[in-house]
Amino acid sequence: MPFSHLPVSASRNSAWPKSKITKSVFAILSSSALLSASHLATADEVEVEQVDLERILITSEKRTANIMEVASSVSALFGQELVDSEVNTITELSHLVPSLHVFSWGGRRDSNVFMRGIGPGLFTEPTVGFYVDGVNYGNNSIFDLELVDIERAEVLRGPQGTLYGGNSLSGVINIVTKKPDEVPEFKGVFSYDEFSAKRLKLAINTPLNQDNLFLSVSGSAHHSDGHLKNTYLNTHFGAHNDISARTKLRWLATDDIEVNFVVDYERFRGDSYAMGILDQIKENPDEVQHDFEGIDNRDALGLSITIDFTGKHIDFISITSWRDWENDNSADQDTGHTPGYVFTSSSLEDFEQFSQEFRWSSKGNHPINWLTGLYAYQSETTSHAHNFQDFSAVGMGGPTSDYSVTTKEDESLAAFGQLDYKFTDQLTLTSGVRFHNEKRYAQLDLDFYSRGMIVEYDGKKSFNEILPKFAISYQTLESDLIYSSYSKGYRAGGFDTLYPNQNKPTFEPEYSHNYELGYKTLLLDNKLSLSLAAFYIQLKEQQVQQLLQNATIITDNAGKSESKGIELESRFNLNTNWSLSFSTSYIAAQYKAYKSINFATFMAEDYSDNYLPNTPKLSANLSINHRQELDDNLSLMMQVDNIFMGEHYFDAANTMKQPDYYLLNAKVGIEAQDWYAHLWIKNALDEYYSKVAFNFGFGVTAEAGNPRTIGITVGTSF
């Protein structure tokens, strides 16, 4: 079977066919369901904290609102739900949210977020907005943070430029950490797994006085030698040695003014990409054969100050933030040790951003509610890169070195607003608009000796755009919500700095037209919530990456695409002991006009009607949670997460296919009032899957997903 048609999936245990894996998954889940049913009539119900389906309050729409009354597709996961599912990263978070897929591999630098089929290319601008406590993270290389002391995570699908300071083409991920308050509290969590990976999380909340000044400090430390082995150098591979911390100072200056000052810090140290030739990775998923060991090191510091003013008729908020991120990365790009076939890379990057947001909003229950804001953003990125190549074994030249120095600056100004007009108590019209101006500057100095090419470029580009939004919603007498909406999305153009073309080092903006129809309801005496959304997206002037005949990869506007699908989310509180949550999405995302050169064959091909990369057609998650009182002091906790990821492709040519796979996670433990101990297992069936796959003309390389992992987590709070 040729490389170009190899599926990028297999069972880690070849003696256990996929059909048996599938049957086993459903057998386990069926057993859990039967167990739950048997307990419904016999178990002594115990009062435990559950998500109140009638009052799931979110702030993603920039005002506190019930999620069942928000006329858009939005998901919310609360801190306890993340703890129960042993979620530590946004990749694990994405398994619980429909239409959200995060493809992370190697170090923390590469977190490519796809929403409804729309995502970035290699080292391009993010298509989603990522916010932590109201602060926009402007680079997808800093999305992969440790989730510590989280109050909730909110995910909005579709463009959100009329509500958020930063622009977003496909949606927003909004992380809200816990605010310090007047109640002293200490929380500590320690986990350990069979690969000797250790993770410690701490959170302290203390009032500095009882009236108006409160402090919280949270942090994490993660150490692992890695579960992989580099058999060529006979060393461990995949190590992590990470620490992060966040300090929040909350000051209630007056009855109307609240000030929050936040400082956060990260120091991540780890190995680089665990890539290898596909056949070798499938045969031995826990091994690599690199002759060069790379690193992925990150240091980040962030400061922000948020001022909230609560007026009689108008609320005002100011968010000022500064962030600095440095990354030192090197990798064995050829993923092997073949003489005469060597490709190693190293880069040192520095990213600094400053943003200021002002926002005003009406308050009270009036026929007209409005929100308006101003946003300013500035960032500078500097990169020093070096590539060493020796392709003499494949007839493409001997040892060469390429060096590059790039500086990019980005300045944007935006005015945005949204207005809700209630025609009646049941019928509401929403309209919004964003006026966006973006200026980009780049200075490139790239010496591509291996291609006999020197690129020097110094230029500026400016972009202006008006982005409208319209929605209409109707709330029935039974409080069901029916809505439809249209919004325009946009991603600015810019400068191609990966392997820029001397003749065309720039690319133009990308646009989307988004249509959505949704329905939300509460059933069974408000024990069951259902949210259903159907969407249709047209992408025009799509920014895609193309391979030229001289092996240069450029970003260009060469594509038109469409994405259509349906999403379903539900929660079911059977009683005070048992709860279920289910989410699923089906996405048909295809190119409609896209011609390029195949990365593997170097031949021109028409990719029209091919599926967009990194977009599973079908994905789903079913979580079952149970808490049962054992005596006056102890309770039993059980959690099962069944994650299904449908087939998808890693390339526009649709030659590298990842078949569907299942991840079964489970947890059982004992909980007391001020401590708990949980035994957990992830990927219980040890299913093989590839996180990513590439083919740059020399064969398919891939990185394996995480194997079955058994661990224990203990925690205390008082």
C-alpha positions, 0 to 999 in steps of 0.5 A: 500500500503506498504512503499516499493512501495509508490510514493513520490509525491502528489498534495498539493491540493488534490482537484486539480488532476495532470491532471488539473495541467498539463492542467493549466500549458500548458494553461498558457504557451499557453496564454503567447505564444498567447500574445507574437504573438499578440504583434509581429505585434503591439508592439512598439519595444524598444531597450533592452539588449538581449543575442547576439546569435552570440557572446555568449563568454565563458571562460570555455575552458580556452580561450575566445571562442564563445559558438557556436564554442566550440566542447563540450556540454556547457551551459551559463547563464548570470547575467541578465537571473539569475535575471529575473528568480529570481535565488539565488542558484545553485539548482535553477540554475540547473532548467535552464540547461539540464542534471544538477540536484542538490538535496539539502535538510535540511541545506546548507551542502547537495548539491548533484550534478548529471550530466548526471546521475552521482553523489555522494553518502552520504557524498562521493567525488563530481563527478563534479568540482565546480569553482568560479573565477577559484578557485576549491571548493574541497568539495560538502558541500560548493557548496551552495553559494549565487549567488551575482553579477554574470557575468555568470554561465557556465556548461560543461558536461563530464570529463574536466581533460585536461583543469581544474586543479581539476579532474572531473568525470562528468562535471564542474560548472564554476561561474564567478563573475563580475570584478571591472573596471573603472566605479563607480557603486552601485547596491542594491536589496531587496526581501520580500516574504509572509513567511516574508523571507528577502534577501538583495544583495549589490554590489559596484564597484569603481576605486581606481585610474583611471588608474590601481587599481579597487575595488569591494565589494558584499554581501548578507544577508538572514533572514527567520523564516521558513515557516514550523512548528514543531507541536510537540514542537510548534515552527517555523522550517526552519529558515535562518540567513545568510550573505556572502561577497566578495571583489575583488581588481584588479590591472593592474600592467603593460600593460601585467600583471593583478593581482586579489586578492579575499577575500570571507566570509560566515556565515550561520545559520539555522535549520537542515533537515525538514524530516518526515514520508512520509505519514505525510509529504504528508498530511501536507507538511508544518509541521514536528514533531521532538522532537529534533531540529537540527542546520546547521551552516557554516562558510567559508573563502577563499583567492585567488590571480590570476596573468595573463600575456599576452605575445606576443605568450604565455599567462600565468596564476597563481591561488593560493587559500586557503579555510577553512570551518567549519560546525556544524550540528545536526539532528533528524534522526528518524524524529519523537517523538516515545518513544523507537525509537530515533536517533539523530546525531551531527557532527563538521567538519573542512575542509581546502584546498590549491591549486596552478595552473599554466597554459600556452596557445598559442595565435593567429589564428594558425593551432595549438593551445595548452594549458598546465598546472600544478596543486597541491592540498592539503586538510585536513578534521577533523570530530567529530561525535556523534550518540545517538540511542534508538531502543528498541521499534523495538527490536533493543536495548536500549540507546547507543552512538557512537562516532567517530573522523576522519582525512583525508588528500588528496594530488594531483598533475596533469599535463594536456594539450590539443592541437587543430590542424586545418587540414583545416579552417573547420576541427579541431582535438583535443587531450588532456591528464591528468597525475594524482597522488593522495595520501590519508591518513586517521586516524579513531577512531570510537567507535560503542558501539551500534554494539559492534564494535571499528574501529581504522585505520591508512593508506595511499593509492596512485592512478595514472591515465592517462586520455585521450581525443579526439575530431574532429569537422567540421564547415560547410560553413554555420558555423554550427558545427558538432563534436564527442568526447571521454574522460575518466573520473576518481574519486579516491578511498579512505577511508570509514569514514561514517560507515567503515568496519573493514575488508575493510575500503577502496574503489578503483577508479571509471572510466567512458568512455564518448562518445558524438556527437553534432551539433550547428547552428544559424538560422533565420538570427541568431535569433535562436540558437540550440545546440544538443548533444547525449551521451553514458557513461560507468561507471566501478568499480562504487563507491556505498554504500551498507548496510551490515547485521549489519546495517553498510553502506559502500562505495564499488566498486560493480557496473557497469552502463551506461547512455545514452541520448540526450540534446537540448538547444535553444534561440530565439530572436523573436524581441528586445522585446521578447525572449524565451529559451528552454532546455531539456534532456532525460537520460536513466541511469541504473545499469548493474551489482550491487548486494547489501542489500536492505536498507529497507528489509535487504535482498540481491537483484540484482539491475541490470537494475534498474535506477540510483537514482536522475536522471529524465528521462526527464526534461525541461525548457521553459522561456519566457521574454518580455520587453515593453516600456511604456513611455520615462522612464518606461518599463514593464517586464514579465518573465514566467519559466515553469520547468518540472521534470520527474519521478525519484527514490531516491534509487538503489532498485527503490522502492521510486519513485518521479513522474513527477511534474511541477514548474511554476514561473512567474514575472511581474514588472516595470523598469526604468533606475536606479530602478525596482520593480518586483512581482513574484511567485514560484511554482504558482500551489503549486505542492507537490514534495519531495526533497529527501527520505530515508528508512533505514529499519524503513519506508520512510522519506521525505522532502517536496519541497518548497510551492507556494511563492509570493514575491516582489523584488526591486532594484536600480543601479547608 
